[in-house]
Amino acid sequence: MATFLVSIAFLALLTAGTLLVLKRTKIASKQVLLLFFFALTLHAAAAFVIFYTQFYPFGGGRGDSPIYHDTAVAIAQDFREGNFSFSAIQGHVKQTGAPHWYPAVLGAAYALTIGEELIGIMLSVWFAVLAVILVYLIAKELGASPTLAMGAGVAAALYPSLLYFGSLLLRESLVAFLALFSLWLTLRFLGRFSWKTFFALYGVLALLIHFRFYIGFVALLVFLISFAFLLRMPRKRKAVCALVIVPLLGFLPQLSGHGYYGLSTAAHFLRPSVIRLYREVAYAPSISQPQQPQLIEPEGSSEPERPPSQPQELPRGRGSTVVVQAGTENPLSFLFNSIRSFLVVSFGPFPWQFQYPRHWLTLGETMWWYALFFFIAKGVVVSHKRWRMMLPVVLFGIGLLGLLSLFIVSNFGVYMRIRIPAFLALLSLLALRVRDTIGKT
């Protein structure tokens, strides 16, 4: 009971801080506040139900949550003893096998409260709610009315994967928040050039690349395209700004060890042998593994830094695994299989891929997505005159789904949680179609 009360108090403290920021930045409209409390109530309730009922219907249970929790407890203990050493934190984080510092974020929350897993889950809930608010803000930047932007936010709050994975001790909701924050700042930058906005975006991109580097790469590329082709600015002034912006952006991937503009990482992962390894092997359970495959892959094993360049014998996928051959033997085969992979990642999983009764729960998400995607696609077509502001959102969504289809199509448990930022971004386009439809009636 004490843990429950402390977690409620911690969430209330985060809520108070958020409301203060929203008020001072003049974002706290009636619609924003209603959406915030709706999403907060829904996601907090889901988190408590999942935690206390131990409702983990998929093969992997809580994923890396226990590892993150144990590491966060050790880091929190160091913090309480006054040890804020970078090397000490790094030593604890390395034990998780993950190339990111999310356990350190949890450790900071534990140090301020108590070292219980439910505290970290409340932090995850808070990030998920912030991501929902950003869907609203992005829709507003695209020209939607406050009421219809709120509708897009409600759809985001009801997004099944965000509800589920945002109720676990995983980084998914943090990554979604950072990705949407970067997209919102990109749109604001397009609307009005500001160095303040750029440097805010610079910091957000640095964090995003650290916590999920390939999503950060997509967001970085979207901003570069937006700056080069979509920002309305005199050419001479844009050229001068480019002399500062373009070189600075290149250091962001380098800060996380991916080389200047991520060229070293890109050169490695775009090799045909590595594409084949990831698409056909890395996320597929091997024959020697237990018969109960994990739908929620351990995060530490989902992003090996440098996998072997030559895969061994290809295992036959089981459980939540759907192997789509890379087809790197010739360009046409690769193109055909890549299109097929893209459709699987964008609209899957499909019923014929299910092998266990628990897999049918994913239909709740696919049916939700099919119902909304029709209006999103139609809204893009009907609202084509606003293409300049819509393009970054579309590029981010399609770019992330395309990247996932290149590497992570083989396990739908993995791509369902990693595609969360792409779906959330595209949901912001939902209000455009509704607005145009109402205008014609």
C-alpha positions in Angstrom: 0.0 0.0 0.0 2.9 2.4 0.8 4.4 1.8 -2.6 1.1 2.6 -4.3 0.7 5.8 -2.3 4.3 6.9 -3.0 3.8 6.2 -6.7 0.6 8.3 -6.8 2.4 11.1 -5.0 5.3 10.9 -7.5 2.9 11.0 -10.5 1.1 13.9 -8.9 4.4 15.8 -8.5 5.2 15.1 -12.2 1.7 16.3 -13.1 2.1 19.5 -11.1 5.4 20.3 -12.8 3.9 19.6 -16.3 1.0 21.9 -15.7 3.3 24.6 -14.5 5.4 24.4 -17.7 2.2 24.3 -19.9 0.9 27.4 -18.1 4.1 29.3 -18.4 4.6 28.4 -22.1 0.9 29.4 -22.7 0.1 25.9 -24.0 -2.4 25.1 -21.2 -5.7 25.6 -23.1 -8.9 23.9 -22.1 -8.5 21.2 -24.8 -4.9 20.5 -23.7 -5.9 20.2 -20.0 -8.8 17.9 -20.8 -6.6 15.7 -23.0 -3.8 15.6 -20.5 -6.0 14.4 -17.6 -7.9 11.9 -19.9 -4.6 10.4 -21.0 -3.1 10.5 -17.5 -6.1 8.7 -16.0 -6.3 6.1 -18.8 -2.6 5.3 -18.8 -2.1 5.3 -15.0 -5.1 3.0 -14.6 -3.7 0.7 -17.3 -0.3 0.7 -15.6 -1.8 -0.2 -12.2 -4.0 -3.0 -13.6 -1.1 -4.5 -15.5 1.3 -4.2 -12.6 -1.0 -5.6 -9.9 -2.5 -8.3 -12.0 0.8 -9.3 -13.6 -1.0 -9.1 -16.9 1.9 -9.8 -19.4 0.1 -11.8 -22.1 3.0 -12.1 -24.5 5.9 -14.5 -24.5 8.5 -12.1 -23.2 6.6 -11.0 -20.1 8.1 -7.7 -18.9 11.1 -7.7 -21.3 14.2 -6.1 -19.8 12.2 -4.5 -16.9 13.8 -6.6 -14.2 17.3 -5.8 -15.5 16.6 -2.1 -15.7 15.1 -2.1 -12.2 18.0 -3.9 -10.5 20.5 -1.5 -12.2 18.4 1.6 -11.3 18.3 0.5 -7.6 22.1 0.2 -7.6 22.5 3.7 -9.3 19.9 5.2 -6.8 21.9 3.8 -3.9 25.1 5.6 -5.3 23.1 8.8 -5.7 21.9 8.7 -2.1 25.5 8.2 -0.9 26.6 11.2 -2.9 28.3 9.2 -5.6 27.5 10.8 -8.9 30.6 9.5 -10.7 30.2 9.1 -14.4 32.3 6.0 -14.4 30.2 4.4 -11.6 27.0 5.0 -13.5 28.5 3.7 -16.7 29.7 0.6 -14.9 26.2 -0.2 -13.7 24.6 0.5 -17.1 27.1 -1.7 -18.9 25.8 -4.6 -16.8 22.5 -4.4 -18.6 24.1 -5.0 -22.0 22.1 -2.0 -23.3 23.8 0.9 -25.2 21.8 3.6 -23.4 21.4 5.2 -20.0 17.7 4.6 -19.4 18.4 2.8 -16.1 20.2 5.9 -14.9 17.0 7.9 -15.6 15.1 5.4 -13.5 17.8 5.5 -10.8 17.4 9.3 -10.5 13.6 8.8 -9.9 14.3 6.0 -7.4 16.8 8.3 -5.5 14.2 11.0 -5.1 11.5 8.5 -3.9 11.8 4.8 -3.2 13.5 2.0 -5.1 10.3 0.3 -6.3 9.5 -0.7 -9.8 6.1 1.1 -9.7 7.9 4.4 -9.5 9.7 3.8 -12.8 6.4 2.7 -14.3 4.8 6.0 -13.3 7.7 7.8 -15.0 7.0 5.7 -18.2 3.3 6.7 -17.9 4.2 10.3 -17.7 6.3 10.2 -20.8 3.4 8.5 -22.6 1.0 11.2 -21.6 3.5 13.9 -22.8 3.7 12.1 -26.2 -0.1 12.3 -26.4 0.0 16.0 -25.8 2.6 16.4 -28.5 0.3 14.7 -31.0 -2.2 17.5 -30.2 0.5 20.2 -30.6 1.7 18.7 -33.9 -1.9 18.6 -35.2 -2.3 22.3 -34.2 0.9 23.2 -36.1 -0.6 21.5 -39.2 -3.6 23.8 -39.0 -6.2 21.7 -37.2 -8.7 23.3 -34.9 -8.2 22.8 -31.1 -11.2 20.5 -30.9 -10.1 18.3 -33.8 -6.5 18.3 -32.6 -7.8 17.0 -29.3 -9.6 14.2 -31.2 -6.2 13.2 -32.7 -4.8 13.2 -29.2 -7.6 11.0 -27.9 -6.9 8.5 -30.6 -3.2 8.6 -29.6 -4.1 8.0 -25.9 -6.1 4.9 -27.0 -3.2 3.5 -29.1 -3.0 -0.1 -27.7 0.8 -0.4 -28.0 1.4 2.9 -26.2 -1.0 1.8 -23.5 0.7 -1.5 -23.0 4.4 -0.7 -23.5 4.0 2.6 -21.7 2.9 0.6 -18.7 6.1 -1.3 -18.5 9.5 -0.4 -17.2 10.8 0.1 -20.8 12.1 3.2 -22.7 9.4 3.1 -25.4 7.3 6.0 -24.0 10.5 8.1 -23.5 11.6 7.5 -27.1 8.1 8.3 -28.4 8.1 11.6 -26.4 11.5 12.6 -27.7 10.7 11.7 -31.3 7.5 13.7 -31.3 9.1 16.6 -29.5 11.8 16.7 -32.2 9.1 16.7 -34.9 7.1 19.4 -33.2 10.2 21.6 -32.9 10.9 20.9 -36.6 7.5 22.2 -37.6 7.8 25.3 -35.4 11.2 25.9 -36.9 9.6 25.8 -40.4 6.9 28.2 -39.3 9.4 30.7 -37.9 13.2 30.5 -38.0 14.6 30.8 -34.5 18.0 29.9 -33.1 16.4 29.2 -29.8 14.2 26.6 -31.4 17.1 25.1 -33.3 19.2 24.6 -30.1 16.3 23.2 -28.3 15.8 20.7 -31.1 19.6 20.0 -31.1 19.4 18.9 -27.5 16.3 16.7 -28.1 17.9 15.0 -31.1 21.0 14.3 -29.0 18.9 12.5 -26.4 16.8 10.7 -29.1 19.9 9.4 -30.9 21.3 8.1 -27.6 18.1 6.3 -26.5 17.2 4.9 -29.9 19.7 5.8 -32.5 17.9 4.8 -35.7 14.8 6.8 -34.8 17.1 9.7 -34.1 18.7 9.3 -37.5 15.3 9.5 -39.1 14.3 12.6 -37.1 17.7 14.2 -38.0 17.3 13.5 -41.7 13.7 14.9 -41.6 15.0 18.2 -40.1 17.8 18.5 -42.7 15.3 18.0 -45.5 12.9 20.5 -44.0 15.7 23.1 -43.5 17.0 22.7 -47.0 13.8 22.5 -49.1 10.9 23.6 -47.0 12.1 26.5 -44.9 11.1 29.8 -46.6 14.1 32.1 -46.2 16.2 34.3 -48.5 18.9 32.1 -50.1 21.8 34.1 -48.8 20.6 34.0 -45.3 19.8 30.3 -45.5 23.3 29.6 -46.9 24.9 31.5 -43.9 22.7 29.6 -41.4 23.6 26.3 -43.2 27.3 27.0 -42.5 26.4 26.7 -38.7 23.5 24.2 -38.7 24.8 21.5 -41.1 28.2 21.0 -39.4 26.7 21.1 -35.9 24.1 18.4 -36.7 26.8 16.0 -37.9 28.3 15.8 -34.4 25.0 14.5 -32.9 25.5 10.9 -34.0 29.2 11.1 -33.2 28.4 11.9 -29.5 26.8 8.4 -29.3 29.6 6.7 -31.1 28.1 6.4 -34.6 30.6 8.6 -36.4 30.1 12.0 -38.0 26.5 12.1 -39.4 26.4 8.4 -38.4 28.4 7.4 -41.5 30.4 4.6 -39.7 27.2 3.0 -38.4 25.4 3.4 -41.7 28.3 1.9 -43.7 28.1 -1.1 -41.4 24.4 -1.7 -41.3 23.7 -1.1 -45.0 25.9 -4.0 -46.0 23.9 -6.8 -47.7 25.1 -9.4 -45.3 24.1 -7.3 -42.2 20.7 -6.5 -43.7 20.2 -10.2 -44.3 21.3 -11.0 -40.8 18.9 -8.6 -39.1 15.9 -9.4 -41.3 16.2 -13.2 -41.3 18.2 -14.1 -38.1 18.8 -11.5 -35.4 15.1 -11.2 -34.3 14.1 -14.8 -35.0 14.2 -17.4 -32.2 16.8 -20.1 -33.0 15.9 -23.7 -33.1 17.7 -24.4 -29.9 15.6 -21.8 -27.9 12.5 -22.8 -25.9 9.3 -23.4 -27.6 7.7 -20.3 -26.1 9.2 -17.4 -28.2 9.3 -13.9 -26.8 6.8 -11.4 -28.3 8.5 -8.7 -26.3 12.1 -9.0 -27.1 14.7 -8.2 -24.5 15.7 -4.6 -25.3 19.4 -5.4 -24.7 19.4 -8.1 -27.4 17.3 -6.2 -29.9 20.0 -3.7 -30.9 23.4 -5.5 -31.0 26.0 -2.9 -31.8 28.1 -4.9 -34.2 26.6 -8.3 -35.2 28.7 -10.8 -37.1 28.8 -9.9 -40.7 28.1 -13.4 -42.0 25.1 -15.2 -40.5 25.1 -18.9 -40.1 22.3 -21.3 -40.9 19.0 -19.5 -41.0 16.6 -20.7 -38.4 13.0 -21.2 -39.2 10.9 -18.6 -37.5 8.4 -19.6 -34.8 6.0 -17.9 -32.5 5.8 -14.2 -33.3 8.5 -14.6 -36.0 7.7 -14.0 -39.7 10.8 -14.3 -41.8 10.8 -12.2 -45.0 13.9 -13.0 -47.0 16.1 -10.0 -47.7 16.6 -10.9 -51.4 20.0 -9.3 -51.6 21.0 -11.6 -54.4 19.6 -9.3 -57.0 18.1 -5.8 -57.1 14.6 -6.8 -58.2 14.3 -9.4 -55.5 15.5 -7.0 -52.9 13.0 -4.3 -54.0 10.1 -6.8 -54.1 10.9 -8.2 -50.7 11.5 -4.7 -49.2 8.0 -3.6 -50.4 6.5 -6.7 -48.8 8.4 -6.0 -45.6 7.2 -2.5 -45.5 3.6 -3.6 -45.8 4.1 -6.1 -43.0 5.6 -3.5 -40.7 3.0 -0.9 -41.6 -0.1 -3.0 -41.5 0.8 -6.2 -39.7 0.7 -8.4 -37.9 -1.9 -10.4 -39.9 -4.1 -13.2 -38.6 -2.4 -15.9 -40.7 0.9 -15.1 -38.9 -0.5 -16.0 -35.4 0.6 -19.3 -33.9 -0.6 -18.9 -30.3 -4.0 -17.7 -28.9 -2.3 -14.7 -27.2 -1.3 -13.4 -30.6 -5.0 -12.6 -31.4 -4.8 -9.8 -28.8 -2.8 -7.8 -31.4 -5.9 -7.6 -33.6 -7.1 -4.8 -31.2 -4.3 -2.7 -32.6 -4.5 -3.6 -36.2 -8.3 -3.0 -36.3 -7.8 0.3 -34.5 -5.1 1.3 -37.1 -7.1 0.2 -40.2 -10.0 2.3 -39.0 -7.9 5.4 -38.6 -5.5 5.0 -41.5 -8.2 5.4 -44.1 -9.0 8.9 -42.8 -5.3 9.8 -42.4 -4.5 8.8 -46.0 -7.5 10.6 -47.4 -6.7 13.7 -45.3 -3.3 13.9 -46.8 -4.8 13.8 -50.3 -7.6 16.3 -49.6 -5.3 18.7 -47.7 -2.5 18.6 -50.3 -2.3 22.4 -50.3 -0.8 22.2 -46.9 1.9 19.8 -48.1 4.8 22.0 -46.9 3.9 21.5 -43.2 2.6 17.9 -43.6 5.7 16.7 -45.4 8.0 16.4 -42.3 5.3 14.3 -40.5 4.8 12.0 -43.5 8.5 11.7 -44.1 9.1 10.8 -40.4 6.4 8.2 -40.3 7.2 6.5 -43.6 11.0 6.9 -43.0 10.8 5.1 -39.7 8.5 2.4 -41.0 10.8 1.9 -44.0 13.9 1.6 -41.7 12.1 -1.0 -39.5 11.1 -2.9 -42.6 14.7 -3.1 -43.7 15.9 -4.7 -40.5 13.2 -5.7 -37.9 10.4 -7.2 -39.9 11.0 -10.8 -38.7 9.4 -10.4 -35.2 6.1 -8.5 -34.9 6.5 -8.2 -31.1 9.6 -6.1 -31.7 8.4 -3.9 -34.5 5.0 -3.2 -32.8 6.7 -1.4 -30.0 9.4 0.3 -32.0 7.0 1.7 -34.6 5.1 3.6 -31.9 6.6 7.0 -32.7 5.7 6.6 -36.4 2.1 5.8 -35.7 1.8 8.6 -33.2 3.2 11.1 -35.7 0.8 10.0 -38.5 -2.1 10.2 -36.1 -1.6 14.0 -36.0 -2.8 14.0 -39.6 -6.2 12.5 -38.6 -7.7 15.9 -37.7 -7.0 17.3 -41.2 -9.4 14.8 -42.9 -12.1 15.4 -40.3 -11.8 19.2 -40.7 -12.1 19.0 -44.5 -15.0 16.7 -44.3 -16.9 19.0 -41.9 -16.1 21.9 -44.1 -17.9 20.3 -47.0 -21.1 19.5 -45.1 
